[in-house]
Amino acid sequence: MNPALVISKREIRTYFNSPVAYIVVTVFTIVFGFFFFNNLFVEKQADMRSFFSLAPLMFCFFAPAVTMRLLAEEKGSGTIELLITMPVRDWEVVLGKWLAAMALLCTTLALTMVFAITVAQLGPLDKGPAVAGYVGLLLMGGSYIAIGVMASSFTRNQVVSLIIAFGICFALFLFGKVLPFIPDTFKPIVSFLSTDTHFENVSRGVIDSRDVVYYLSVIVVSLLLATTSLESRKWK
Amino acid sequence: MSDLMIRVESLTKDYGPFRAVDKVTFNVRKGEVLGFLGPNGAGKSTTMKMLTCYLAPTSGRATVAGHDVYEDSLAVRKRLGYLPEDTPLYRDMTVLEYLQFAAEMRQMDPSKSPARIKEVGGRCGLTDVAGKLVGELSKGFRQRLGLAQAILHDPDILVLDEPTSGLDPNQIVEIRRLIKELGQEKTVILSTHILPEVQATCTRILIISGGKLVADDTPEALRAREKGSRYRLVVESNGVPKEAIREKLATISGVANCQTIATEAGALAFALDGGGTADLRRHIFRAAVDNHWPLLELVRESVSLEEVFRNLTTRDDDRPEEARP
């Protein structure tokens, strides 16, 4: 087994051996469920749109919460030293951590499938946007989690890591919301940087390569920065 | 490849303007148990961190089993077992889970690792606590687990940073025995600031102070370096003033220094420093008989490693700190 997978296996076990996974997953499904059914009954429309429109904001809280300890705790308690002196490359450590948080995200998303099932019971479910929406959620969640892993690699303090990650995620989310107030010259850039804009496309059922490239770039760049930050101990 | 397992050439590490390790050079041959000695903050751990590829040297180079620690660190790490200072282990895993994790990280053959884990666990005395959480273990067991994970993949080289710190005397004896055993087949570097430890386990001693290597020798040779010996004697005073006795003792040829160290109920204890290598016990006894002091005790103490250590490391502290930007 690749060391990255060994590390993610260990992290997943840690998530589910401690209350972290259960608390986070429960809280998020409850909050999601509340807003989702609220909208469902008000609008009396059996679709997933309200769920998907909530997700970008919810993930701003979810991702930092599940990623804050990944590297910061190892740095704080010194276990990183033992981990990194095993025959493992730095990027494998980072990737393993990211994969573990992704597994938790997938668990949460799997539980939200009950919304899709509910909608399908109430009326015909528009499958295209639903499937695309979930793909979009995975991409967006992956980006936020990558940002969280990166923030966690910057510090040995979990609270600091949480705040950095939340700041970045929330800024990227906000870019999409403040668009009307931005001067026209900067609009394309701000709109491009916003996770929200890209997610709107995806949740409408359109999987555009530009959006996929955007999310993948955020993931790759964040994980590379996390690796660099881990490697910085070796700077001469 | 020769039997040189570790080769360190003018290894230097700067933390900002502070030079933690300053041009340290040494070699370690196969089968040696090398004791790395020095006061706290002398650069022992930093040197070990460079050897285990956790930190990169600022300048100089180190090769482990023929592989450079910076260029070829993965190959180095495969052949190393490392026990960091304070044994940082994941507290939320059980002992068995931790060893399984280590085995997987080391890419051990899954069909053979359970047997190996069992063997190593038995050797380190972990069998009874296999199901316990690491966070609930006592310091002694944690240390043993740290050692177990270091030797799990049967590495050629073991780097142990203060393997016996925080253990009770029984555990210390046990760990030392284990290290000695391991030293017969492996190359071991261990750091400590406890002197009896190196005497008990090491075949060679490096003393480092202020980042610099100040001695590199066998324990015997190091002791022989410091000339002279010390005598401790207790005599019954029978009313003779202690000053008179002290003066008489100081006149014995070969005695460089004489001090009163204790007085109690008519008995006086003195410490004599013999400058040369000659045995002065005969002369001291003669002096006692001639002066009619009943001799209660006479012991010759050879210079301990402690004194060698103190001399080498304090001499160094007087030197102005060489901090470079």
Interface residues (C-beta under 8 A of the other chain):
Chain A: M1 P3 V6 I7 K9 R10 R13 T14 N17 S18 S77 G78 T79 I80 E81 L82 L83 I84 T85 M86 P87 V88 R89 R233 K234 W235 K236
Chain B: K49 T52 C53 Y54 L55 A56 P57 T58 S59 Y70 L74 R77 K78 L80 Y82 P84 D86 P88 L89 Y90 R91 D92 M93 E97 F101 A102 E104 M105 R106 Q107 Q149
